[in-house]
Amino acid sequence: MKKIDKSKADAYFREKNTYMIIYFIIWAIVSYGVVLFAEPLSDIYFNGFPFHYFMGAQGALAVFIILLFVNAVVGDKIDKKYGIDEKRNEEIGRTTTVDH
């Protein structure tokens, strides 16, 4: 296994953590923002339901699932950007054993 430069590793984790913070902020807004503003949002209807009710029942789940897929795609792009190859790791893992 090759060694990775510390500055490159730091940049990799900084970028991954930045995206995690962005996803967390989106999650917090979807989860708590709709609840905090439920009264003003009750005048807006989506699919025949008040918007705050829809977001609590189905919209938030849809946003979370979308965030999971976005995280996977963006994470793969970041891995490729920094030279992390999952296929190579799987090949190495299949042919070697680790004694603990």
The 8 nearest C-alpha neighbors of each residue, nearest first, counted from 0:
[[1, 2, 91, 88, 3, 87, 92, 95],
 [2, 0, 3, 4, 83, 82, 88, 87],
 [1, 3, 0, 4, 5, 8, 7, 83],
 [2, 4, 5, 1, 8, 7, 6, 0],
 [3, 5, 7, 6, 8, 2, 9, 1],
 [6, 4, 8, 7, 9, 3, 10, 2],
 [7, 5, 9, 8, 4, 10, 11, 3],
 [6, 8, 10, 4, 5, 9, 11, 3],
 [9, 7, 5, 11, 10, 6, 4, 12],
 [8, 10, 6, 12, 11, 7, 13, 5],
 [9, 11, 13, 7, 8, 12, 14, 6],
 [12, 10, 8, 14, 9, 13, 7, 15],
 [11, 13, 15, 9, 14, 10, 16, 8],
 [14, 12, 10, 16, 11, 15, 9, 17],
 [13, 15, 17, 11, 12, 16, 10, 18],
 [16, 14, 12, 18, 17, 13, 11, 19],
 [17, 15, 19, 13, 18, 14, 12, 20],
 [18, 16, 14, 20, 19, 15, 13, 21],
 [17, 19, 21, 15, 20, 16, 22, 14],
 [20, 18, 16, 22, 21, 17, 23, 15],
 [19, 21, 23, 17, 18, 22, 16, 24],
 [20, 22, 18, 24, 23, 19, 25, 17],
 [23, 21, 19, 25, 20, 24, 26, 18],
 [22, 24, 20, 26, 21, 25, 19, 27],
 [25, 23, 27, 21, 26, 22, 28, 20],
 [24, 26, 22, 28, 23, 27, 29, 21],
 [25, 27, 23, 29, 24, 28, 30, 22],
 [28, 26, 24, 30, 25, 29, 31, 23],
 [29, 27, 32, 25, 31, 26, 30, 24],
 [28, 30, 26, 27, 32, 31, 33, 59],
 [31, 29, 27, 28, 26, 32, 33, 59],
 [30, 32, 34, 28, 33, 27, 29, 35],
 [33, 31, 28, 35, 34, 29, 30, 36],
 [32, 34, 36, 35, 31, 37, 51, 29],
 [35, 33, 37, 31, 32, 36, 51, 30],
 [36, 34, 32, 33, 37, 31, 38, 30],
 [35, 37, 33, 34, 38, 39, 40, 32],
 [38, 36, 34, 40, 51, 33, 39, 35],
 [37, 39, 41, 40, 36, 42, 35, 51],
 [40, 38, 41, 37, 36, 42, 43, 51],
 [41, 39, 37, 42, 38, 43, 51, 50],
 [40, 42, 49, 38, 43, 39, 37, 50],
 [43, 41, 40, 39, 44, 49, 50, 38],
 [44, 42, 41, 50, 40, 49, 45, 39],
 [45, 43, 49, 50, 48, 47, 42, 46],
 [44, 46, 47, 48, 50, 49, 43, 53],
 [47, 45, 48, 44, 53, 49, 50, 43],
 [46, 48, 45, 44, 49, 50, 53, 43],
 [49, 47, 44, 45, 46, 53, 50, 52],
 [48, 50, 44, 41, 52, 51, 43, 45],
 [49, 51, 53, 44, 52, 45, 43, 40],
 [50, 52, 54, 37, 53, 49, 33, 40],
 [53, 51, 55, 49, 50, 54, 56, 48],
 [54, 52, 50, 56, 55, 51, 57, 58],
 [55, 53, 58, 59, 51, 52, 57, 56],
 [56, 54, 52, 53, 59, 57, 51, 58],
 [55, 57, 53, 54, 52, 58, 59, 60],
 [58, 56, 60, 54, 59, 53, 55, 61],
 [57, 59, 54, 61, 60, 53, 62, 55],
 [58, 60, 62, 54, 61, 57, 55, 29],
 [61, 59, 63, 57, 62, 58, 64, 56],
 [60, 62, 58, 64, 59, 63, 65, 57],
 [63, 61, 59, 65, 60, 64, 66, 58],
 [64, 62, 66, 60, 65, 61, 59, 67],
 [65, 63, 67, 61, 66, 62, 60, 68],
 [64, 66, 62, 68, 67, 63, 69, 61],
 [67, 65, 63, 69, 64, 68, 70, 62],
 [68, 66, 64, 70, 65, 69, 71, 63],
 [67, 69, 71, 65, 70, 66, 72, 64],
 [70, 68, 66, 72, 71, 67, 73, 65],
 [69, 71, 67, 73, 68, 72, 74, 66],
 [72, 70, 68, 74, 69, 73, 75, 67],
 [73, 71, 69, 75, 74, 70, 68, 76],
 [72, 74, 76, 70, 75, 71, 69, 77],
 [75, 73, 77, 71, 76, 72, 70, 78],
 [76, 74, 78, 72, 77, 73, 71, 79],
 [77, 75, 73, 79, 78, 74, 80, 72],
 [76, 78, 80, 74, 75, 79, 73, 81],
 [79, 77, 83, 75, 81, 76, 80, 82],
 [80, 78, 82, 76, 81, 77, 83, 75],
 [81, 79, 77, 78, 82, 76, 83, 75],
 [80, 82, 78, 79, 83, 77, 11, 7],
 [83, 81, 79, 80, 78, 84, 77, 3],
 [82, 84, 78, 79, 81, 85, 80, 77],
 [83, 85, 87, 86, 82, 88, 79, 78],
 [84, 86, 88, 87, 89, 83, 78, 90],
 [87, 85, 89, 88, 84, 90, 91, 83],
 [86, 88, 90, 89, 85, 84, 91, 92],
 [87, 89, 85, 91, 86, 90, 92, 84],
 [88, 90, 92, 86, 87, 91, 93, 85],
 [91, 89, 87, 93, 92, 88, 86, 94],
 [90, 92, 88, 89, 94, 93, 95, 87],
 [91, 93, 89, 90, 95, 94, 88, 96],
 [94, 92, 90, 91, 95, 89, 96, 88],
 [93, 95, 91, 92, 90, 96, 89, 88],
 [96, 94, 92, 93, 91, 97, 90, 98],
 [95, 97, 98, 94, 92, 93, 91, 99],
 [96, 98, 99, 95, 92, 94, 93, 91],
 [99, 97, 96, 95, 92, 94, 93, 91],
 [98, 97, 96, 95, 92, 94, 93, 91]]
